[in-house]
């Protein structure tokens, strides 16, 4: 079964490179390309991709707003953000808009292929460079421990000597 992909990026040479990369995979099929968010919304309804590989910075409707509008009309379509931006606030905004993945353009080819497959399986994919930012947003910071550190007991010192 092929994963049908729409590539959305305002740089033609990047779209061509992504098409070549993805077309080399037997389970991936590029069904179209868009240069801006308006074109994404039109082509998604026309071509019926399962996944949109979406840049954030595009003319007109940007990738995050296009994701938001896309998820309102076709919530089953998955969106994987592919961007140069390694910004915590953009990551959070993209996820809130409905993106199910966020990968940076400096990723290696195999990471992009893995991210596409993960998102299409229904997993959330966040590039390792951005994972710390995501975790910082969803987990509370531990309360600072203001207690002084106690010195080890004589018995603890004996055990440590024995281990050493």
C-alpha positions as a LaTeX table, in Angstrom:
\begin{tabular}{lrrr}
\hline
Residue & $x$ (\AA) & $y$ (\AA) & $z$ (\AA) \\
\hline
Unk1 & 0.00 & 0.00 & 0.00 \\
Unk2 & 1.43 & 3.38 & $-1.05$ \\
Unk3 & 1.34 & 6.48 & 1.08 \\
Unk4 & 0.06 & 9.30 & $-1.13$ \\
Unk5 & 1.99 & 12.54 & $-0.46$ \\
Unk6 & 1.51 & 16.18 & $-1.41$ \\
Unk7 & 4.69 & 18.28 & $-1.12$ \\
Unk8 & 4.14 & 21.92 & $-0.12$ \\
Unk9 & 7.14 & 24.25 & $-0.31$ \\
Unk10 & 7.70 & 27.53 & $-2.10$ \\
Unk11 & 11.12 & 26.46 & $-3.45$ \\
Unk12 & 10.80 & 24.48 & $-6.68$ \\
Unk13 & 14.24 & 22.89 & $-6.47$ \\
Unk14 & 13.45 & 21.59 & $-2.97$ \\
Unk15 & 10.14 & 20.11 & $-4.16$ \\
Unk16 & 11.96 & 18.42 & $-7.05$ \\
Unk17 & 14.57 & 16.98 & $-4.70$ \\
Unk18 & 11.92 & 15.73 & $-2.29$ \\
Unk19 & 9.97 & 14.18 & $-5.17$ \\
Unk20 & 13.08 & 12.31 & $-6.34$ \\
Unk21 & 13.91 & 11.14 & $-2.82$ \\
Unk22 & 10.39 & 9.97 & $-1.99$ \\
Unk23 & 9.74 & 8.37 & $-5.38$ \\
Unk24 & 12.70 & 6.04 & $-4.78$ \\
Unk25 & 10.71 & 4.41 & $-1.94$ \\
Unk26 & 8.33 & 1.66 & $-3.04$ \\
Unk27 & 5.68 & 2.55 & $-0.45$ \\
Unk28 & 5.66 & 6.32 & $-1.07$ \\
Unk29 & 3.98 & 8.13 & $-3.96$ \\
Unk30 & 4.14 & 11.88 & $-4.58$ \\
Unk31 & 0.77 & 12.85 & $-6.04$ \\
Unk32 & 1.35 & 16.59 & $-6.31$ \\
Unk33 & 3.23 & 19.72 & $-5.37$ \\
Unk34 & 2.10 & 23.08 & $-4.05$ \\
Unk35 & 4.00 & 26.36 & $-3.75$ \\
Unk36 & 1.72 & 28.04 & $-1.20$ \\
Unk37 & $-1.02$ & 27.36 & 1.33 \\
Unk38 & $-3.88$ & 28.28 & $-1.02$ \\
Unk39 & $-2.65$ & 25.73 & $-3.55$ \\
Unk40 & $-2.34$ & 23.11 & $-0.78$ \\
Unk41 & $-5.99$ & 23.52 & 0.18 \\
Unk42 & $-7.11$ & 23.26 & $-3.46$ \\
Unk43 & $-4.90$ & 20.27 & $-4.32$ \\
Unk44 & $-5.70$ & 18.25 & $-1.19$ \\
Unk45 & $-9.36$ & 18.07 & $-2.16$ \\
Unk46 & $-8.47$ & 17.35 & $-5.80$ \\
Unk47 & $-5.71$ & 14.75 & $-5.28$ \\
Unk48 & $-6.66$ & 13.10 & $-1.98$ \\
Unk49 & $-3.22$ & 12.62 & $-0.39$ \\
Unk50 & $-2.88$ & 10.86 & 2.95 \\
Unk51 & $-0.05$ & 13.15 & 4.01 \\
Unk52 & 1.00 & 16.72 & 3.29 \\
Unk53 & 4.69 & 17.47 & 3.71 \\
Unk54 & 4.30 & 21.15 & 4.63 \\
Unk55 & 6.79 & 24.00 & 4.84 \\
Unk56 & 5.96 & 26.71 & 7.39 \\
Unk57 & 7.23 & 29.74 & 5.47 \\
Unk58 & 5.30 & 30.05 & 2.22 \\
Unk59 & 3.78 & 33.08 & 0.51 \\
Unk60 & 0.11 & 33.82 & 1.11 \\
Unk61 & $-1.30$ & 31.37 & 3.60 \\
Unk62 & 1.68 & 29.95 & 5.50 \\
Unk63 & 2.08 & 26.33 & 6.47 \\
Unk64 & 0.65 & 26.59 & 9.98 \\
Unk65 & $-2.51$ & 28.40 & 8.88 \\
Unk66 & $-2.87$ & 26.03 & 5.91 \\
Unk67 & $-2.59$ & 23.12 & 8.36 \\
Unk68 & $-5.28$ & 24.62 & 10.58 \\
Unk69 & $-7.67$ & 25.13 & 7.65 \\
Unk70 & $-6.87$ & 21.73 & 6.16 \\
Unk71 & $-7.61$ & 19.92 & 9.43 \\
Unk72 & $-10.98$ & 21.70 & 9.64 \\
Unk73 & $-12.11$ & 20.46 & 6.23 \\
Unk74 & $-10.27$ & 17.11 & 6.03 \\
Unk75 & $-9.21$ & 16.02 & 9.53 \\
Unk76 & $-8.05$ & 12.59 & 8.33 \\
Unk77 & $-5.21$ & 14.07 & 6.23 \\
Unk78 & $-1.93$ & 13.97 & 8.14 \\
Unk79 & 0.46 & 16.92 & 8.11 \\
Unk80 & 4.20 & 16.64 & 8.60 \\
Unk81 & 5.87 & 20.02 & 8.94 \\
Unk82 & 9.24 & 20.21 & 7.15 \\
Unk83 & 10.99 & 23.45 & 8.05 \\
Unk84 & 14.24 & 25.26 & 8.71 \\
Unk85 & 12.75 & 26.73 & 11.89 \\
Unk86 & 13.97 & 25.16 & 15.12 \\
Unk87 & 11.74 & 27.36 & 17.24 \\
Unk88 & 9.80 & 26.04 & 20.24 \\
Unk89 & 6.88 & 28.38 & 19.69 \\
Unk90 & 6.49 & 27.33 & 16.05 \\
Unk91 & 6.61 & 23.67 & 17.06 \\
Unk92 & 3.88 & 24.25 & 19.61 \\
Unk93 & 1.82 & 26.30 & 17.14 \\
Unk94 & 2.13 & 23.62 & 14.45 \\
Unk95 & 0.99 & 20.84 & 16.81 \\
Unk96 & $-1.93$ & 22.98 & 18.02 \\
Unk97 & $-2.90$ & 23.62 & 14.38 \\
Unk98 & $-3.15$ & 19.87 & 13.82 \\
Unk99 & 0.25 & 18.80 & 12.51 \\
Unk100 & 1.22 & 15.30 & 13.58 \\
Unk101 & 4.89 & 15.71 & 12.85 \\
Unk102 & 7.66 & 18.31 & 12.85 \\
Unk103 & 11.01 & 17.71 & 11.17 \\
Unk104 & 13.78 & 20.15 & 10.39 \\
Unk105 & 15.30 & 20.44 & 6.94 \\
Unk106 & 18.77 & 19.58 & 8.21 \\
Unk107 & 17.53 & 16.04 & 8.92 \\
Unk108 & 19.07 & 13.22 & 6.94 \\
Unk109 & 17.04 & 11.47 & 4.27 \\
Unk110 & 16.32 & 8.37 & 6.34 \\
Unk111 & 14.90 & 10.52 & 9.16 \\
Unk112 & 12.43 & 12.11 & 6.75 \\
Unk113 & 11.33 & 8.72 & 5.40 \\
Unk114 & 10.94 & 7.39 & 8.96 \\
Unk115 & 8.97 & 10.50 & 9.96 \\
Unk116 & 6.56 & 10.08 & 7.04 \\
Unk117 & 5.93 & 6.45 & 7.88 \\
Unk118 & 5.51 & 7.19 & 11.60 \\
Unk119 & 3.00 & 9.98 & 10.99 \\
Unk120 & 1.02 & 7.78 & 8.59 \\
Unk121 & 0.89 & 5.02 & 11.23 \\
Unk122 & $-0.78$ & 7.54 & 13.52 \\
Unk123 & 2.27 & 8.38 & 15.63 \\
Unk124 & 3.40 & 11.87 & 16.56 \\
Unk125 & 6.88 & 12.52 & 15.17 \\
Unk126 & 9.11 & 15.31 & 16.44 \\
Unk127 & 12.66 & 15.59 & 15.15 \\
Unk128 & 15.18 & 14.83 & 17.92 \\
Unk129 & 16.52 & 18.39 & 17.71 \\
Unk130 & 13.09 & 19.62 & 18.81 \\
Unk131 & 12.17 & 16.90 & 21.32 \\
Unk132 & 13.62 & 18.77 & 24.29 \\
Unk133 & 11.47 & 21.80 & 23.44 \\
Unk134 & 8.35 & 19.65 & 23.25 \\
Unk135 & 9.07 & 17.93 & 26.54 \\
Unk136 & 9.72 & 21.25 & 28.22 \\
Unk137 & 6.26 & 22.39 & 27.10 \\
Unk138 & 4.34 & 19.32 & 28.28 \\
Unk139 & 6.11 & 18.36 & 31.49 \\
Unk140 & 6.26 & 20.51 & 34.58 \\
Unk141 & 9.65 & 21.63 & 35.77 \\
Unk142 & 10.79 & 19.84 & 38.89 \\
Unk143 & 10.61 & 21.99 & 41.99 \\
Unk144 & 14.03 & 23.16 & 43.06 \\
Unk145 & 15.42 & 21.24 & 45.98 \\
Unk146 & 16.74 & 23.76 & 48.44 \\
Unk147 & 17.79 & 21.20 & 51.03 \\
Unk148 & 21.51 & 20.89 & 51.67 \\
Unk149 & 23.15 & 17.67 & 50.59 \\
Unk150 & 23.85 & 15.44 & 53.56 \\
Unk151 & 27.29 & 13.93 & 54.01 \\
Unk152 & 27.41 & 10.15 & 53.60 \\
Unk153 & 27.28 & 8.07 & 56.76 \\
Unk154 & 30.35 & 6.04 & 57.83 \\
Unk155 & 28.56 & 2.88 & 56.66 \\
Unk156 & 27.84 & 4.43 & 53.21 \\
Unk157 & 31.52 & 5.34 & 52.92 \\
Unk158 & 32.46 & 1.72 & 53.75 \\
Unk159 & 30.10 & 0.44 & 51.05 \\
Unk160 & 31.50 & 2.90 & 48.49 \\
Unk161 & 35.09 & 1.80 & 49.35 \\
Unk162 & 34.05 & $-1.83$ & 48.96 \\
Unk163 & 32.49 & $-1.12$ & 45.55 \\
Unk164 & 35.52 & 0.85 & 44.39 \\
\hline
\end{tabular}
